[in-house]
Amino acid sequence: LSSPLISPGQTTFDRPDITVRVFHAKLQRVMQYLSTVFCGPLKYKMHVVEYQRRGLPHAHIVLCAESPPDSARAVDKFITCELSSDPDMKALQLRHMVHRCNHGCH
């Protein structure tokens, strides 16, 4: 987030009101994409929003497609597990999307 609403030196932890609004707006877009483009018609969908210890939200999403993918190759069209070749994007992926094992991990 970069905005006049966040003072210099502040992070998203300092403005949970803005963080939650942005999260819910993005969650709506993701749910719309999943239920139209990604999965096609659905039998059902549901999601639960939880908040971590520091107040940051995350969602657990369950979808049941009317016509689910019938092979690993069909799933691989949409889901990948590769780091970007772009150095800036790769740095962001490594910083924000790769799990670092800690004491509660095992």
Accessible surface in RSA format (square Angstrom, percent):
REM  Atomic radii and reference values for relative SASA: ProtOr
REM  Chains: A
REM  Algorithm: Lee & Richards
REM  Probe-radius: 1.40
REM  Slices: 20
REM RES _ NUM      All-atoms   Total-Side   Main-Chain    Non-polar    All polar
REM                ABS   REL    ABS   REL    ABS   REL    ABS   REL    ABS   REL
RES LEU A   1   103.68  57.7  33.21  23.8  70.47 177.1  40.97  28.8  62.71 168.8
RES SER A   2   116.47  98.4  80.11 106.9  36.37  83.8  45.47  96.8  71.01  99.5
RES SER A   3    40.79  34.5  23.82  31.8  16.97  39.1  26.82  57.1  13.98  19.6
RES PRO A   4   140.41 102.3 102.75  93.7  37.66 136.9 115.74  95.6  24.67 153.3
RES LEU A   5   109.79  61.1 101.41  72.5   8.38  21.1 104.82  73.6   4.97  13.4
RES ILE A   6    22.55  12.8  11.11   8.3  11.44  27.6  11.11   8.0  11.44  31.1
RES SER A   7    59.75  50.5  54.86  73.2   4.89  11.3  22.96  48.9  36.78  51.5
RES PRO A   8   140.19 102.2 107.79  98.3  32.41 117.8 120.03  99.1  20.16 125.3
RES GLY A   9    82.11 101.3   0.00   N/A  82.11 101.3  44.32 121.6  37.79  84.6
RES GLN A  10    66.02  36.9  49.22  36.0  16.81  40.0  14.72  31.3  51.31  38.9
RES THR A  11    71.63  50.9  64.71  65.6   6.92  16.5  67.87  91.2   3.76   5.7
RES THR A  12    41.55  29.6  39.17  39.7   2.38   5.7  24.43  32.8  17.13  25.9
RES PHE A  13    94.12  47.1  72.60  45.0  21.52  56.0  74.93  45.4  19.19  54.9
RES ASP A  14    75.05  52.6  51.75  51.5  23.31  55.1  13.23  31.1  61.82  61.7
RES ARG A  15    62.99  26.4  62.81  32.0   0.18   0.4  13.30  18.2  49.70  30.1
RES PRO A  16    74.52  54.3  73.23  66.8   1.29   4.7  74.49  61.5   0.03   0.2
RES ASP A  17    76.71  53.7  63.81  63.5  12.89  30.5  50.77 119.5  25.94  25.9
RES ILE A  18    20.29  11.5  20.01  14.9   0.28   0.7  20.29  14.6   0.00   0.0
RES THR A  19    17.46  12.4  16.07  16.3   1.39   3.3  16.58  22.3   0.88   1.3
RES VAL A  20    41.70  27.4  41.70  37.8   0.00   0.0  41.70  36.2   0.00   0.0
RES ARG A  21   191.18  80.3 181.24  92.4   9.94  23.7  58.57  80.0 132.61  80.4
RES VAL A  22    48.09  31.6  45.20  40.9   2.89   7.0  48.04  41.7   0.05   0.1
RES PHE A  23    40.98  20.5  36.43  22.6   4.55  11.8  40.63  24.6   0.35   1.0
RES HIS A  24    67.33  36.8  66.78  46.4   0.55   1.4  47.29  48.7  20.04  23.3
RES ALA A  25    54.03  49.7  47.90  73.9   6.13  13.9  51.26  72.2   2.77   7.3
RES LYS A  26   130.20  63.5 129.51  79.5   0.69   1.6  75.53  68.0  54.66  58.2
RES LEU A  27    14.72   8.2  10.76   7.7   3.95   9.9  14.04   9.9   0.68   1.8
RES GLN A  28   132.48  74.1 124.20  90.8   8.27  19.7  40.22  85.6  92.25  70.0
RES ARG A  29   188.51  79.1 180.20  91.9   8.30  19.8  60.84  83.2 127.66  77.4
RES VAL A  30    68.77  45.3  66.84  60.5   1.93   4.6  68.75  59.7   0.02   0.1
RES MET A  31    13.32   6.9  13.29   8.8   0.03   0.1  13.29  11.3   0.03   0.0
RES GLN A  32   107.67  60.2 105.75  77.3   1.91   4.6  42.48  90.4  65.18  49.4
RES TYR A  33    99.02  46.2  95.37  54.3   3.65   9.5  76.24  57.3  22.78  28.1
RES LEU A  34    29.31  16.3  29.31  21.0   0.00   0.0  29.31  20.6   0.00   0.0
RES SER A  35    21.23  17.9  10.77  14.4  10.46  24.1   7.33  15.6  13.89  19.5
RES THR A  36    69.39  49.4  50.55  51.2  18.84  44.9  50.76  68.2  18.63  28.2
RES VAL A  37    97.13  63.9  75.58  68.4  21.55  51.9  81.74  71.0  15.39  41.7
RES PHE A  38    52.53  26.3  39.11  24.2  13.42  34.9  39.11  23.7  13.42  38.4
RES CYS A  39    29.12  22.0  11.97  13.3  17.15  40.3   7.46  18.9  21.67  23.4
RES GLY A  40    17.34  21.4   0.00   N/A  17.34  21.4  16.54  45.4   0.80   1.8
RES PRO A  41    92.38  67.3  81.52  74.3  10.86  39.5  91.53  75.6   0.85   5.3
RES LEU A  42    33.78  18.8  10.06   7.2  23.72  59.6  10.06   7.1  23.72  63.8
RES LYS A  43   140.09  68.3 105.52  64.7  34.57  82.3  57.07  51.4  83.02  88.4
RES TYR A  44   121.94  56.9 112.99  64.3   8.96  23.3  86.14  64.7  35.80  44.1
RES LYS A  45    97.05  47.3  74.70  45.8  22.35  53.2  49.52  44.6  47.53  50.6
RES MET A  46   112.74  58.4 106.78  70.7   5.96  14.2  79.66  67.7  33.08  43.8
RES HIS A  47    83.24  45.5  61.54  42.8  21.69  55.5  39.03  40.2  44.20  51.4
RES VAL A  48    80.99  53.3  77.25  69.9   3.75   9.0  80.99  70.4   0.00   0.0
RES VAL A  49    37.78  24.9  15.61  14.1  22.17  53.4  15.61  13.6  22.17  60.1
RES GLU A  50    75.95  43.6  72.00  54.5   3.95   9.4  23.30  45.1  52.65  43.0
RES TYR A  51   114.65  53.5  84.72  48.2  29.93  77.9  70.06  52.6  44.59  55.0
RES GLN A  52    94.42  52.8  81.28  59.4  13.14  31.3  29.14  62.0  65.28  49.5
RES ARG A  53   247.87 104.1 204.45 104.2  43.42 103.4  88.22 120.6 159.65  96.8
RES ARG A  54   183.55  77.1 155.33  79.2  28.22  67.2  62.13  84.9 121.41  73.6
RES GLY A  55    30.27  37.3   0.00   N/A  30.27  37.3  25.54  70.1   4.74  10.6
RES LEU A  56    45.58  25.4  45.58  32.6   0.00   0.0  45.58  32.0   0.00   0.0
RES PRO A  57    16.47  12.0   3.06   2.8  13.41  48.8   3.06   2.5  13.41  83.4
RES HIS A  58    56.19  30.7  54.19  37.7   2.00   5.1  47.92  49.4   8.27   9.6
RES ALA A  59    31.65  29.1   4.76   7.3  26.89  61.2   4.76   6.7  26.89  71.2
RES HIS A  60    97.52  53.3  91.23  63.4   6.28  16.1  68.69  70.8  28.83  33.5
RES ILE A  61    60.78  34.6  28.49  21.2  32.29  77.8  28.49  20.5  32.29  87.6
RES VAL A  62    67.55  44.5  64.35  58.3   3.20   7.7  67.55  58.7   0.00   0.0
RES LEU A  63    50.43  28.1  21.03  15.0  29.40  73.9  21.03  14.8  29.40  79.1
RES CYS A  64    34.06  25.8  30.04  33.5   4.02   9.4   5.78  14.6  28.29  30.5
RES ALA A  65    15.00  13.8   6.93  10.7   8.07  18.4   6.93   9.8   8.07  21.4
RES GLU A  66    96.86  55.6  76.03  57.5  20.83  49.6  16.94  32.8  79.92  65.3
RES SER A  67    91.34  77.2  71.79  95.8  19.54  45.0  42.71  91.0  48.62  68.1
RES PRO A  68    87.25  63.6  74.08  67.5  13.16  47.9  74.08  61.2  13.16  81.8
RES PRO A  69    79.57  58.0  50.78  46.3  28.79 104.6  60.14  49.7  19.43 120.7
RES ASP A  70   136.53  95.6  98.38  97.9  38.15  90.2  45.72 107.6  90.81  90.6
RES SER A  71    54.55  46.1  40.88  54.6  13.66  31.5  45.51  96.9   9.04  12.7
RES ALA A  72    77.77  71.5  62.80  96.9  14.96  34.0  69.25  97.5   8.52  22.6
RES ARG A  73   194.37  81.6 188.74  96.2   5.62  13.4  68.75  94.0 125.61  76.1
RES ALA A  74    24.99  23.0  21.22  32.7   3.77   8.6  22.78  32.1   2.21   5.9
RES VAL A  75    54.61  35.9  52.80  47.8   1.81   4.4  54.61  47.4   0.00   0.0
RES ASP A  76    87.67  61.4  78.54  78.2   9.12  21.6  23.24  54.7  64.43  64.3
RES LYS A  77   162.91  79.5 123.84  76.0  39.07  93.0  78.39  70.6  84.52  90.0
RES PHE A  78   101.34  50.7  67.96  42.1  33.38  86.9  71.93  43.6  29.41  84.2
RES ILE A  79    99.00  56.3  91.98  68.5   7.02  16.9  94.62  68.1   4.38  11.9
RES THR A  80    97.65  69.5  66.01  66.9  31.64  75.4  46.03  61.8  51.63  78.0
RES CYS A  81   131.66  99.6  99.25 110.7  32.41  76.2  40.88 103.6  90.78  97.9
RES GLU A  82   138.58  79.6 112.98  85.5  25.59  60.9  42.18  81.6  96.40  78.7
RES LEU A  83    87.82  48.9  63.01  45.1  24.81  62.4  63.11  44.3  24.71  66.5
RES SER A  84    31.33  26.5  18.07  24.1  13.26  30.6  17.80  37.9  13.53  19.0
RES SER A  85   118.65 100.3  82.99 110.8  35.66  82.1  57.92 123.3  60.73  85.1
RES ASP A  86    70.94  49.7  66.29  66.0   4.65  11.0  27.22  64.1  43.72  43.6
RES PRO A  87   105.50  76.9  94.51  86.2  10.99  39.9  99.68  82.3   5.82  36.2
RES ASP A  88   111.16  77.9 107.74 107.2   3.42   8.1  29.12  68.5  82.05  81.8
RES MET A  89    95.56  49.5  94.30  62.4   1.27   3.0  78.49  66.7  17.08  22.6
RES LYS A  90    85.31  41.6  85.31  52.3   0.00   0.0  28.27  25.4  57.03  60.8
RES ALA A  91    59.86  55.0  50.15  77.4   9.71  22.1  55.54  78.2   4.32  11.4
RES LEU A  92    92.15  51.3  90.84  65.0   1.31   3.3  91.36  64.2   0.79   2.1
RES GLN A  93    34.10  19.1  33.46  24.5   0.64   1.5   5.87  12.5  28.23  21.4
RES LEU A  94    75.33  42.0  72.69  52.0   2.64   6.6  72.71  51.1   2.62   7.1
RES ARG A  95   163.23  68.5 150.81  76.9  12.42  29.6  41.23  56.3 122.00  73.9
RES HIS A  96   121.14  66.2  85.00  59.1  36.14  92.5  61.51  63.4  59.63  69.4
RES MET A  97   151.43  78.4 114.21  75.6  37.22  88.6 103.28  87.8  48.14  63.8
RES VAL A  98    69.22  45.5  60.09  54.4   9.13  22.0  63.77  55.4   5.45  14.8
RES HIS A  99   133.03  72.7 103.00  71.6  30.03  76.8  88.42  91.1  44.61  51.9
RES ARG A 100   148.80  62.5 135.01  68.8  13.79  32.8  78.18 106.8  70.62  42.8
RES CYS A 101    77.74  58.8  46.38  51.7  31.36  73.7  33.09  83.8  44.65  48.1
RES ASN A 102    86.62  59.7  73.19  70.7  13.43  32.3  34.23  82.4  52.39  50.6
RES HIS A 103   184.81 101.0 147.03 102.2  37.78  96.7 116.43 120.0  68.38  79.6
RES GLY A 104    63.77  78.6   0.00   N/A  63.77  78.6  31.99  87.8  31.79  71.2
RES CYS A 105    54.68  41.4  21.10  23.5  33.57  78.9   8.74  22.1  45.94  49.5
RES HIS A 106   193.79 105.9 123.00  85.5  70.78 181.1 115.15 118.7  78.63  91.5
END  Absolute sums over single chains surface
CHAIN  1 A     9084.7       7280.6       1804.1       5222.6       3862.0
END  Absolute sums over all chains
TOTAL          9084.7       7280.6       1804.1       5222.6       3862.0
